[in-house]
Amino acid sequence: MKKSNGTRAHAGRPPGSKSCSEGRLTDCHGPRADGLRVTELKLDDPRLAAFIAAHPQGTVYHHPAWLQTLRAEYKRGIVILACESRDGNLAGIFPLMKTRGFPLSIFGELAKARLTSLPRTPIAGPLAVDQKAYCLLLRAAIDIVREEPGVRLQIKTEGPFLDGLIEGLSGVPWRKSFVLPLPEDPKELRIGKPGESRRQIRANLKRAESLGIRVRQAESEGDIRRWYGIYLRTMRRIVVPPRSLRCFLAMWRQMEPLGLMKVMLAERQHEGKIELLAGSIFLMHGKRFFFAFSACPSEYFPLRPNDLIHWEAIHWAANNGFHEYNMGEVPDEAPQLGFYKAKWGGEERSLHRYYFPEMVSKSLEPSVLSSRQKLFEKAWRRLPLELTAFLGDLIYSYL
């Protein structure tokens, strides 16, 4: 696979679109009679950021700075497929990255080698102006995996908009996400579902403020390193491999100077020192504001620092012209997390995963692992933090 420096994509399907698997669209490399061709772009191509900003479905996860972060994490090349016209105008983009996959398929189908858009990213996929450009980009990606036995194409989307578009490209529902619409006039902002949820949020905020907890924005890499300490503790508790410190430092260096990243920290004065209780990383672009990473050790839950962070972040997003506050996805096995995100008044959205060749099974469910899963969780929670960081970095290097 030819490597290039890349950028990422996602889009909504054009109304009334139909399957486009006719033979005339299969040869999608080089000049075409209809004036469109698929080519590869470099990460620093000036057309990329402009195309993403102009597209109604463009998000921070399409931005070149996010791709630079992914590339810095494991030094992998990113292939940016682009559909362009004869005059050089972009009609679509489709950034992809190859993952090597775990050996011997020890973690099932989803952990095998993939050409994905994009690894360690919640939503992605082709971003195009019309059906024809979508089809050209998808077929070009399928051509790549056909040339590499054992590699599967994976596309991550918000909604099932690729259904039926390309023959052989199969989609499955993945998880639900929660999105809080924000009004154009910040004075009209209402946070939380009417009734008990709204009263609970206000009670939690009052408690946090009465305990002297304050929220501020991170200002330096030193703040990121402090946050990473409680992030490791959080990931160990919930038995999720942590991302590397290298990833978050790359994110800070690539995205924060461009206004694409914000880190909010909840602190209090305790025994003569400033104590960090919780912190969240938000990513943003256009009109969409994403809650991306969070950390809060369980002993601080009764102090309600997370509620105070969300309250401040939602108001900041509304006051700065964002139209959506995306609280992120919820795994099926984490209903309490779903209740927490739902209480803020967000709308449910369905996230989907598409595969070529077709996936035999969606994933290896926790119920299948049974008692072995419980033993693993107990063992993981007893590991030193430094070891969880090492293992998390190792695991993600394959995914």
TILO-862588 format. One record per residue: residue number from 0; x, y, z of N, C-alpha, C in turn. Coordinates in steps of 0.1 Angstrom, whole numbers, plus 5000, padded with zeros to 4 digits. Each point is the difference from the previous one (the first is absolute). Layout:
  nr n_xx n_yy n_zz ca_xx ca_yy ca_zz c_xx c_yy c_zz
 NUM    X    Y    Z     X     Y     Z    X    Y    Z
...
END
This chain:
  nr n_xx n_yy n_zz ca_xx ca_yy ca_zz c_xx c_yy c_zz
   0 5008 4988 5000  4992  5012  5000 5009 5012 5000
   1 4997 5009 4991  5008  5012  5000 4996 5009 5012
   2 5010 5006 5006  4998  5008  5012 5000 5015 4996
   3 4992 5007 5007  5001  5015  4998 4996 5006 5013
   4 5003 5013 5002  4996  5007  5012 4986 5004 4998
   5 4991 4997 5010  4986  5001  4997 4990 5008 5008
   6 4987 5000 4997  4990  5006  5007 4987 4992 5000
   7 4990 5003 5008  4989  4991  5002 4986 5005 4996
   8 4990 4991 4999  4988  5004  4995 4987 4993 5005
   9 4989 5007 4998  4987  4994  5005 4989 5008 4992
  10 4988 4994 4998  4990  5007  4993 4987 4994 5001
  11 4990 5008 4995  4986  4995  4999 4997 4996 4986
  12 4991 4990 4999  4997  4995  4986 4991 5009 4993
  13 5002 5002 4987  4990  5009  4993 4986 4995 4999
  14 4990 5008 5001  4986  4995  5000 4998 4993 4987
  15 4992 4989 5001  4996  4993  4988 5011 4992 4993
  16 5011 4998 5007  5011  4993  4993 4997 4985 4999
  17 5006 4994 4990  4997  4986  4997 5014 4992 4999
  18 4999 4987 4999  5012  4992  4999 5007 5004 4987
  19 5014 5001 5001  5007  5004  4988 5011 4990 4997
  20 4996 4987 4999  5009  4989  4998 5001 4996 4985
  21 4995 5008 4991  5001  4997  4986 5015 5000 4996
  22 5003 4992 4990  5014  4999  4995 5007 5013 4996
  23 4992 5009 4995  5007  5012  4995 5006 5008 5011
  24 4997 4997 5013  5006  5008  5011 5011 4992 5006
  25 5003 4988 4996  5010  4992  5007 5014 5004 4997
  26 5003 5005 4988  5013  5005  4997 5001 5015 5004
  27 5005 5002 5012  4999  5014  5006 5013 5006 5002
  28 5011 4995 4994  5013  5006  5001 5003 5007 4987
  29 5006 5012 5002  5004  5008  4988 4988 5008 4994
  30 5003 5007 4989  4990  5008  4993 4988 4992 4996
  31 4988 5006 5000  4988  4993  4996 4992 5009 4990
  32 4991 4993 4993  4992  5007  4990 4991 5010 5007
  33 4995 4997 5012  4991  5009  5006 5007 5012 5007
  34 5013 5000 4999  5008  5012  5005 5005 4998 5014
  35 4997 4989 5007  5004  4997  5014 5011 4989 5000
  36 5009 5001 5009  5010  4990  5002 5003 4999 5015
  37 5005 4988 5004  5005  4998  5013 5015 5000 5000
  38 5005 5008 5009  5015  5001  5002 5003 5000 5015
  39 5013 5002 5003  5004  5001  5014 5005 5014 5002
  40 4997 5005 5012  5005  5013  5004 5009 4999 5012
  41 5008 5011 5002  5009  5001  5011 4993 5007 5012
  42 5005 4998 5011  4994  5007  5012 5000 5015 4999
  43 5010 5005 4994  5001  5015  5000 4993 5006 4988
  44 4992 4992 4992  4993  5006  4989 4990 5011 5005
  45 5001 5012 4995  4992  5011  5006 4985 4998 4997
  46 4997 4991 4991  4985  4999  4997 4993 4992 5011
  47 5007 4992 5007  4994  4991  5010 4992 5007 5011
  48 5007 5009 5007  4993  5007  5011 4988 5008 4995
  49 5002 5007 4988  4989  5008  4994 4988 4991 4997
  50 5003 4988 4994  4989  4991  4996 4992 4996 5013
  51 5007 4996 5010  4994  4995  5012 4992 5011 5007
  52 5005 5012 5000  4993  5012  5006 4988 5003 4993
  53 5000 4998 4987  4988  5004  4992 4989 4989 5000
  54 5004 4987 5003  4990  4989  5000 4991 5001 5012
  55 4987 4998 4998  4991  5001  5012 5002 4989 5010
  56 5007 4989 4997  5002  4989  5009 5015 5000 5005
  57 5007 5010 4997  5014  5000  5004 5002 5001 5015
  58 5009 4993 5006  5002  5000  5015 5015 5002 5002
  59 5003 5001 5013  5014  5000  5004 5008 4988 4996
  60 4993 4989 4999  5006  4987  4997 5004 4999 4985
  61 4995 5009 4992  5004  5001  4986 5013 5009 4998
  62 5003 5008 5010  5010  5010  4999 5014 4994 4999
  63 5009 5007 4991  5014  4995  4999 5007 4999 5014
  64 4997 5009 5009  5006  4999  5013 4997 4987 5008
  65 4988 4995 4998  4997  4987  5007 5008 4989 4993
  66 5002 5001 4987  5008  4990  4993 5015 5001 5004
  67 5004 5012 5002  5014  5001  5005 5002 4994 5013
  68 4989 5001 5009  5001  4994  5013 5001 4985 4999
  69 4991 4994 4991  5001  4985  4999 5013 4996 4994
  70 5005 5007 4991  5013  4997  4994 5011 5000 5010
  71 5000 5010 5008  5010  5002  5011 5000 4989 5010
  72 4988 4994 5002  4998  4990  5011 5008 4988 4997
  73 4999 4995 4987  5007  4987  4997 5008 5001 4987
  74 5002 5012 4995  5009  5002  4988 4995 4992 4988
  75 4987 4999 4998  4995  4993  4988 4995 5010 4990
  76 5002 4996 4987  4995  5008  4989 4985 5000 4999
  77 4995 5011 4995  4986  5002  4997 4998 5001 4985
  78 4991 4993 4995  4996  5001  4986 4988 5009 4998
  79 5001 5010 4993  4989  5009  4998 4995 4999 4986
  80 4989 4992 4998  4994  5000  4987 4992 5012 4998
  81 5001 5006 4988  4992  5012  4997 4994 4998 4986
  82 4988 5005 4999  4993  5001  4987 5001 5014 4995
  83 5006 5002 4988  5001  5014  4995 4996 5001 4986
  84 4996 5012 4996  4996  5003  4987 5011 5004 4991
  85 4998 5001 4987  5011  5004  4991 5007 5013 5004
  86 4992 5009 5006  5006  5013  5003 5006 5000 5014
  87 5001 4988 5007  5007  4999  5012 4991 5003 5012
  88 4988 5002 4999  4991  5002  5011 4996 4986 5007
  89 5000 5000 5013  4997  4987  5007 4985 4998 5000
  90 4996 4987 4997  4986  4996  5001 4999 4990 5012
  91 5011 4996 5006  4999  4991  5011 5014 4997 5006
  92 5000 4995 5012  5012  4996  5006 4997 4987 5009
  93 5010 4992 5002  4999  4988  5007 5013 4995 5006
  94 5004 5006 5011  5013  4996  5007 4998 4986 5006
  95 5011 4992 4999  5000  4987  5005 5014 4997 5007
  96 5000 4991 5009  5013  4996  5006 4999 4985 5002
  97 5011 4993 4998  5001  4986  5001 5005 4996 5014
  98 4993 4990 5006  5004  4995  5013 5005 4986 4998
  99 5010 4995 5008  5006  4987  4998 4992 4989 5005
 100 4992 5002 5010  4992  4990  5006 5007 4991 5009
 101 4993 4994 5010  5007  4990  5009 5003 4987 4994
 102 5011 4994 5003  5004  4987  4994 4991 4989 5005
 103 4997 4990 4992  4993  4988  5003 4985 5003 5004
 104 4995 5012 4997  4986  5003  5002 4996 4998 5014
 105 5008 5003 5010  4997  4997  5014 4989 5009 5005
 106 4997 5011 4994  4989  5008  5004 4988 5001 4990
 107 4999 4990 4991  4989  4999  4991 5002 5008 4987
 108 4989 5000 4993  5000  5006  4986 5004 5015 5001
 109 4995 5007 5010  5001  5015  5000 5015 5004 5003
 110 5008 4991 5004  5014  5003  5003 5009 4996 4989
 111 4995 4995 4989  5009  4996  4989 5004 5013 4992
 112 5009 4998 4991  5006  5011  4992 4988 5007 4993
 113 5001 5013 5000  4989  5008  4994 5006 5012 4992
 114 4992 5004 4990  5002  5013  4994 4988 5008 5005
 115 5002 5010 5009  4989  5005  5007 4999 5015 4999
 116 4988 5005 5002  4999  5015  5000 4992 5003 5013
 117 5007 5003 5010  5014  5000  5002 5002 4992 5013
 118 5012 4995 5003  5002  4993  5013 4999 5009 5012
 119 4995 4995 5011  4999  5008  5012 4993 5013 4998
 120 4989 4999 4992  4992  5012  4996 4985 4996 5000
 121 4991 5007 5007  4987  4996  5001 4992 5000 4987
 122 5001 5010 4992  4992  5001  4987 5010 5005 4989
 123 4997 4994 4988  5009  5004  4989 4993 4995 4987
 124 5007 4999 4989  4994  4996  4988 5002 5010 4989
 125 4995 4996 4988  5001  5009  4988 4992 5013 5002
 126 5005 5011 4996  4993  5013  5000 5000 5005 4986
 127 4988 5001 4994  4999  5003  4986 4988 5009 4997
 128 5000 5005 4987  4990  5010  4997 4988 4993 4993
 129 5002 4988 4995  4989  4993  4993 5002 4985 5000
 130 4990 4993 4996  5000  4985  5000 5012 4994 4991
 131 5002 5006 4989  5010  4995  4991 5014 5001 5007
 132 5003 5011 5007  5013  5001  5006 5001 4990 5012
 133 4989 4998 5007  5000  4990  5011 5004 4986 4994
 134 4993 4996 4989  5003  4987  4994 5014 4999 4995
 135 5005 5010 4994  5014  4999  4995 5010 4998 5012
 136 4998 5007 5010  5009  4999  5012 4999 4986 5007
 137 4988 4996 5001  4998  4987  5007 5006 4989 4991
 138 4998 5000 4987  5005  4990  4992 5016 5000 4999
 139 5005 5012 5001  5015  5001  5000 5005 4993 5013
 140 4993 5003 5011  5005  4993  5013 4998 4985 4999
 141 4989 4995 4994  4998  4986  4999 5011 4994 4991
 142 5004 5007 4990  5011  4995  4991 5013 4998 5008
 143 5002 5009 5009  5012  4999  5008 5000 4987 5009
 144 4989 4997 5007  5000  4988  5008 4999 4988 4992
 145 4995 5000 4988  5000  4988  4991 5014 4996 4997
 146 5009 5010 4999  5014  4997  4997 5008 4996 5012
 147 4994 5000 5012  5008  4996  5012 4992 4990 5007
 148 5002 4987 4998  4993  4989  5006 5001 5001 5016
 149 4989 4998 5006  5000  5000  5015 4997 5014 5006
 150 4999 5010 4991  4997  5013  5005 4985 5003 4997
 151 4993 5006 5010  4986  5003  4999 4998 5015 5000
 152 4991 5005 4992  4997  5015  5000 4989 5002 5011
 153 5003 5010 5008  4991  5004  5011 4997 5015 4998
 154 4987 5003 5000  4996  5014  4999 4990 5004 5012
 155 5003 5011 5007  4992  5004  5011 4992 5012 4997
 156 4987 4998 5002  4990  5011  4996 4991 5003 5011
 157 4994 5012 5000  4989  5004  5008 4987 4998 4992
 158 4993 4989 5003  4988  4996  4992 5004 4991 4989
 159 4989 4993 4995  5002  4989  4990 5000 5006 4985
 160 5007 5011 4998  4999  5006  4987 5006 4993 4988
 161 5009 4990 5003  5006  4992  4989 4992 4988 4997
 162 4989 4998 5006  4992  4988  4997 4996 4999 4985
 163 5003 4988 4994  4996  4998  4986 5008 5008 4990
 164 5009 5008 5004  5007  5008  4990 5010 4992 4992
 165 5007 4991 5006  5010  4992  4992 4997 4985 5003
 166 4999 4992 4990  4998  4986  5002 5012 4993 5008
 167 4996 4993 5010  5010  4993  5008 5005 5007 5012
 168 4997 5013 5001  5003  5008  5011 4989 4999 5011
 169 5003 4993 5011  4990  4997  5010 5001 5009 5012
 170 4989 5004 5006  5000  5008  5011 4993 4994 5012
 171 5004 5003 5012  4994  4996  5012 4999 5011 5010
 172 4989 5001 5008  4999  5010  5011 5011 4997 5009
 173 5006 5011 5006  5011  4998  5009 4996 5005 5014
 174 4999 5013 5003  4996  5005  5013 4991 5012 4998
 175 4995 5004 5011  4992  5013  5000 5009 5011 5005
 176 4998 5012 4995  5006  5012  5005 4989 5009 5004
 177 5004 5010 5009  4991  5010  5005 5004 5014 4996
 178 4991 5007 4993  5003  5013  4995 4990 5011 5005
 179 5005 5010 5007  4992  5011  5005 5000 5011 4990
 180 4988 5003 4994  4999  5012  4991 5002 5013 5008
 181 5007 5009 4994  5002  5013  5007 4993 5011 4992
 182 4993 5009 5006  4993  5011  4993 5009 5010 4995
 183 4996 5007 4990  5008  5011  4994 5001 5011 5010
 184 4990 5003 5008  5000  5010  5011 5004 4993 5013
 185 5011 5002 5005  5004  4994  5013 4991 5002 5011
 186 4992 5011 5000  4990  5003  5010 4989 4989 5001
 187 4998 4993 4988  4990  4990  5000 5004 4986 5004
 188 5013 4999 5004  5006  4987  5004 4993 4995 5012
 189 4995 4987 4999  4994  4993  5011 5008 4986 5001
 190 5006 4998 5012  5008  4988  5001 4993 4990 5009
 191 5000 4988 4995  4993  4989  5008 4986 4998 4996
 192 4995 4987 5001  4986  4998  4998 4991 5007 5010
 193 4989 5005 4996  4991  5006  5010 4996 4991 5011
 194 5000 5005 5012  4996  4991  5011 5011 4996 5009
 195 5001 4987 5004  5009  4995  5010 5015 5002 4995
 196 5002 4997 4987  5014  5001  4995 5006 5014 5001
 197 4991 5010 4997  5005  5014  5001 5002 5004 5015
 198 4992 4995 5008  5001  5003  5015 5013 4994 5005
 199 5003 4988 4996  5011  4992  5004 5013 5007 4996
 200 5000 5005 4987  5012  5007  4995 5003 5012 5008
 201 4990 5008 5003  5002  5012  5008 5004 4997 5014
 202 4995 4990 5006  5004  4996  5014 5015 4996 5000
 203 5004 4992 4989  5014  4996  4999 5009 5012 4998
 204 4996 5010 4992  5008  5012  4998 5001 5008 5013
 205 4989 5001 5007  5001  5007  5013 5009 4994 5010
 206 5000 4986 5000  5009  4993  5009 5015 5003 4996
 207 5003 4998 4988  5014  5002  4995 5005 5014 5003
 208 4992 5010 4997  5004  5014  5003 5001 5003 5015
 209 4992 4994 5008  5000  5002  5014 5013 4994 5006
 210 5006 4990 4993  5012  4994  5005 5013 5007 4995
 211 4998 5011 4993  5011  5008  4995 5006 4994 4987
 212 4993 4992 4993  5005  4995  4987 4998 5010 4989
 213 5010 5002 4993  5000  5010  4989 5005 4993 4987
 214 4995 5005 4989  5004  4994  4987 5009 5011 4992
 215 5011 4996 4995  5008  5008  4992 5005 4993 4988
 216 5005 5007 4990  5005  4994  4987 5015 4997 5002
 217 5004 4989 4995  5014  4996  5000 5008 5011 4992
 218 5012 5002 5004  5009  5011  4994 5013 4995 4995
 219 5004 4987 5003  5013  4996  4996 5001 4985 5000
 220 5011 4995 4994  5002  4985  5000 5001 4995 5014
 221 5005 5008 5009  5000  4996  5014 4986 4996 5005
 222 4990 5008 4996  4986  4996  5004 4996 4987 4994
 223 5004 4998 4988  4997  4987  4993 5006 4988 5007
 224 5012 5002 5005  5007  4989  5007 4993 4998 5014
 225 4996 5010 5006  4993  4998  5013 4987 4993 4998
 226 4993 5004 4989  4987  4994  4997 5002 4985 4997
 227 5011 4997 4993  5003  4986  4996 5001 4990 5012
 228 5005 5006 5011  5000  4991  5012 4987 4996 5005
 229 4990 5008 5000  4986  4996  5004 4993 4992 4989
 230 5004 5003 4988  4995  4992  4989 5004 4986 5001
 231 5012 4997 5003  5005  4986  5002 4992 4993 5011
 232 4997 5007 5011  4993  4994  5011 4985 4997 4995
 233 4995 5009 4992  4986  4998  4996 4999 4988 4990
 234 5009 5000 4991  5000  4988  4990 5003 4987 5007
 235 5008 5000 5010  5002  4987  5007 4987 4996 5007
 236 4993 5010 5006  4988  4996  5007 4989 4994 4991
 237 4999 5006 4988  4989  4995  4991 5005 4990 4990
 238 5013 4995 5002  5006  4989  4993 5000 5003 4985
 239 5005 5012 4996  5002  5004  4986 5014 5003 4998
 240 5007 4995 4990  5014  5003  4998 5001 5015 4997
 241 5009 5007 5007  5002  5014  4998 5008 5004 4988
 242 4996 5011 4994  5009  5006  4989 5013 5005 5006
 243 5010 5001 4992  5013  5004  5004 5000 5015 5003
 244 5009 5004 5009  5003  5014  5003 5005 5006 4987
 245 5007 4993 4992  5005  5005  4987 4988 5005 4991
 246 4989 4993 5001  4988  5003  4992 4995 5014 5004
 247 4998 5001 5013  4994  5013  5005 5009 5012 4999
 248 5013 4998 5001  5010  5011  4997 4999 5004 4986
 249 4999 4990 4991  4999  5003  4986 4987 5007 4997
 250 4990 4996 5006  4987  5007  4999 5001 5015 5004
 251 5006 5002 5011  5002  5014  5006 5008 5008 4990
 252 5011 4994 4995  5009  5008  4991 4994 5003 4986
 253 4992 4990 4995  4995  5002  4987 4986 5007 4999
 254 4992 4998 5011  4986  5005  4999 4997 5012 5008
 255 5006 5001 5012  4997  5011  5009 5003 5014 4994
 256 5012 5001 4993  5003  5013  4994 4990 5005 4990
 257 4993 4990 4993  4991  5003  4990 4985 5002 5005
 258 4999 5000 5013  4987  5001  5006 4991 4988 4998
 259 5006 4988 4998  4992  4988  4998 5000 4991 5013
 260 5006 5005 5010  5000  4991  5012 4999 5009 5013
 261 4993 4996 5010  4999  5007  5012 5000 4989 5011
 262 5008 5003 5011  5001  4991  5011 4995 5008 5013
 263 4990 4995 5006  4994  5006  5012 5003 4992 5012
 264 5006 5006 5011  5004  4993  5012 4992 5005 5012
 265 4996 4991 5008  4993  5003  5012 5009 4998 5012
 266 5002 5011 5008  5010  5000  5010 4994 5006 5013
 267 5007 4997 5011  4996  5007  5013 5013 5002 5008
 268 4999 5009 5010  5011  5002  5009 4998 4990 5012
 269 5010 4992 5002  4999  4989  5010 5013 4998 5007
 270 5000 5003 5013  5012  4998  5009 5011 5008 4994
 271 4997 5012 4996  5010  5010  4996 5005 4997 4986
 272 4994 4991 4992  5005  4997  4987 4988 5001 4990
 273 5003 5001 4987  4989  5000  4990 4999 4985 4996
 274 4988 4995 5002  4997  4986  4998 4992 4998 4987
 275 5005 4992 4990  4993  4998  4988 4990 4988 5002
 276 4987 5003 4998  4990  4990  5003 4995 4993 4987
 277 4999 5008 4989  4995  4994  4988 5004 5009 4988
 278 4999 4995 4988  5004  5008  4989 4994 4993 4987
 279 4996 5008 4990  4995  4995  4988 5006 5007 4988
 280 5002 4993 4989  5005  5005  4988 4989 5001 4990
 281 4998 5012 4994  4990  5003  4990 5007 5003 4987
 282 4994 4995 4989  5005  5003  4987 4989 5007 4992
 283 5003 5009 4991  4990  5008  4994 5004 5005 4986
 284 4990 5002 4992  5002  5005  4986 4987 5004 4995
 285 4999 5011 4992  4987  5004  4994 4990 5003 5011
 286 4989 4993 5000  4989  5003  5009 4999 4988 5010
 287 5009 4991 5000  4999  4988  5009 5011 4999 5010
 288 4996 4997 5012  5008  5000  5012 5000 4986 5006
 289 5011 4993 5001  5001  4986  5004 5006 4999 5014
 290 4993 4993 5009  5006  4995  5012 5008 4987 4997
 291 5013 5001 5001  5008  4989  4994 5007 4991 5010
 292 5006 5005 5011  5007  4992  5010 4997 5006 5014
 293 4999 4991 5010  4997  5005  5013 5007 4992 5010
 294 5003 5006 5012  5007  4994  5011 4994 5005 5013
 295 4997 4990 5009  4996  5004  5013 5001 4988 5009
 296 5009 4999 5009  5001  4989  5009 4987 4998 5008
 297 4996 4988 5004  4987  4997  5006 4998 5007 5013
 298 5011 5002 5008  4999  5007  5013 4995 5014 4999
 299 5001 5006 4988  4995  5014  4999 4986 5001 4994
 300 4993 4988 4997  4987  5001  4995 4990 5007 5009
 301 5000 4998 5013  4991  5007  5008 5001 5016 5000
 302 5012 5005 4995  5002  5014  5000 4994 5006 4987
 303 4996 4992 4990  4993  5004  4988 5008 5009 4991
 304 5014 4998 4998  5007  5008  4992 4997 4999 4985
 305 4996 4988 4996  4996  4997  4986 4988 5009 4996
 306 4990 5000 5008  4988  5008  4997 5004 5015 4998
 307 5009 5005 5009  5004  5014  4999 5008 5002 4987
 308 5008 4991 4996  5007  5001  4987 4990 5000 4988
 309 4991 4991 5000  4990  5000  4989 4992 5013 5000
 310 4996 5005 5011  4992  5012  5001 5008 5012 4994
 311 5013 5001 5004  5008  5011  4994 5003 4998 4985
 312 5002 4988 4996  5003  4997  4986 4988 5003 4991
 313 4988 4995 5004  4988  5003  4992 4998 5015 4999
 314 5001 5007 5010  4998  5015  4999 5011 5006 4991
 315 5012 4995 5002  5011  5006  4991 4997 4997 4986
 316 4996 4988 4996  4997  4996  4987 4988 5009 4994
 317 4990 5001 5008  4988  5008  4996 5004 5015 4997
 318 5008 5005 5009  5004  5014  4999 5010 5003 4989
 319 5006 4989 4995  5010  5002  4989 4995 4994 4986
 320 4987 5000 4999  4994  4997  4987 4998 4986 4996
 321 5003 4990 5009  4998  4986  4996 4985 4996 5001
 322 4996 4991 4991  4986  4996  4999 4998 4986 5006
 323 5010 4993 5002  4999  4986  5006 5010 4998 5011
 324 4996 4993 5010  5009  4996  5011 4999 4985 5000
 325 5010 4993 4994  5000  4986  4999 5007 4993 5012
 326 4992 4992 5007  5005  4994  5013 5007 4987 4997
 327 5000 4995 4988  5008  4988  4996 4991 4987 5002
 328 5007 4989 4996  4993  4988  4999 4999 4993 5014
 329 4991 4990 5001  4998  4992  5012 5000 4985 4996
 330 5009 4993 5006  5000  4985  4997 4987 4994 5006
 331 4996 4989 4993  4988  4993  5004 5001 4995 5015
 332 5012 4997 5004  5002  4994  5013 5002 5011 5011
 333 4997 5012 4997  5002  5011  5010 4987 5009 5001
 334 4989 4994 5004  4987  5007  5001 5001 5012 5009
 335 5008 5000 5011  5000  5011  5009 5006 5012 4993
 336 5010 4998 4991  5006  5011  4993 4989 5006 4991
 337 4992 4991 4994  4989  5005  4991 4990 5009 5008
 338 4997 4996 5012  4991  5008  5009 5006 5013 5003
 339 5013 5000 5003  5007  5013  5003 4999 5009 4988
 340 5003 4995 4988  5001  5009  4988 4986 5004 4996
 341 4990 4992 5002  4986  5003  4996 4994 5011 5009
 342 5005 5001 5013  4994  5009  5009 5002 5015 4995
 343 5010 5002 4992  5003  5014  4996 4991 5004 4988
 344 4991 4991 4996  4990  5004  4990 5004 4998 4986
 345 5010 4991 4998  5005  4997  4986 4991 4991 4993
 346 5000 5001 4986  4993  4991  4991 5009 4988 4997
 347 4993 4988 4999  5008  4988  4996 5003 5000 4985
 348 5012 4996 4997  5003  4998  4986 5007 4987 4998
 349 4998 4994 4989  5006  4986  4998 5013 5001 4992
 350 5010 4994 5006  5013  4999  4993 5001 4986 4993
 351 5005 5000 4988  5001  4988  4992 5014 4997 4996
 352 5002 4987 4997  5013  4995  4995 4997 4993 4987
 353 5008 5003 4989  4999  4993  4987 5013 4992 4998
 354 4998 4988 4993  5011  4992  4998 5000 4994 4985
 355 5012 4998 4995  5002  4993  4988 5013 4992 5001
 356 5000 4987 4999  4989  4991  4998 4991 5000 5013
 357 4988 4995 4998  4990  5000  5011 5005 4993 5013
 358 4996 5006 5011  5004  4994  5013 4991 4988 5003
 359 5006 4990 5005  4992  4988  5004 4992 5003 5013
 360 5007 5007 5010  4994  5004  5012 5004 5014 5004
 361 4992 5007 5008  5002  5014  5003 5012 5001 5009
 362 5001 4992 5011  5011  5002  5009 5000 4988 5010
 363 5010 4999 5008  5001  4990  5010 4993 5006 5013
 364 4988 4996 5003  4992  5006  5011 5006 4996 5013
 365 4998 5008 5010  5005  4996  5014 4993 4988 5005
 366 4988 4997 4996  4993  4988  5005 5007 4987 4995
 367 5006 5001 4989  5007  4988  4994 5012 4997 5009
 368 5007 5011 5005  5012  4998  5008 4997 4995 5014
 369 4987 5003 5005  4995  4994  5013 5010 5002 5011
 370 5003 4989 5007  5009  5001  5012 5014 5005 4997
 371 5005 4997 4988  5013  5004  4996 5001 5015 4999
 372 4989 5006 4996  4999  5015  5000 5001 5006 5014
 373 4993 4994 5009  5000  5005  5014 5014 4999 5006
 374 5007 4988 4997  5013  4999  5005 5010 5010 4994
 375 4998 5003 4987  5009  5009  4994 4998 5014 5006
 376 4987 5004 5003  4997  5013  5006 5006 5001 5013
 377 4999 4990 5008  5006  5000  5014 5015 5002 4999
 378 5007 4993 4991  5014  5001  4998 5004 5013 4995
 379 4993 5006 4991  5003  5013  4994 5000 5011 5010
 380 4990 5000 5009  4998  5010  5010 5011 5000 5011
 381 5008 4989 5000  5011  4999  5010 5013 5003 4994
 382 5001 5003 4987  5012  5003  4993 5006 5013 5004
 383 5013 5002 5001  5005  5014  5002 4996 5009 4988
 384 4998 5012 5003  4996  5010  4989 5010 5000 4989
 385 5013 4999 5003  5010  5001  4989 4998 4988 4991
 386 4997 4988 5006  4998  4988  4991 4988 5001 4992
 387 4989 5006 5005  4988  5002  4992 5003 5009 4988
 388 5008 5011 5003  5004  5009  4989 5008 4993 4989
 389 5009 4991 5004  5008  4993  4991 4991 4990 4992
 390 4992 4993 5007  4991  4990  4993 4990 5007 4990
 391 4995 5011 5005  4990  5008  4991 5007 5004 4987
 392 5012 5005 5002  5008  5005  4988 5003 4988 4991
 393 5003 4989 5006  5003  4988  4991 4988 4995 4993
 394 4988 4999 5007  4988  4996  4994 4996 5009 4988
 395 5000 5013 5003  4996  5009  4989 5009 5001 4988
 396 5012 4995 5002  5010  5000  4989 4996 4989 4990
 397 4991 4991 5004  4995  4990  4990 4986 5004 4994
 398 4993 5009 5007  4986  5003  4996 4999 5013 4992
END
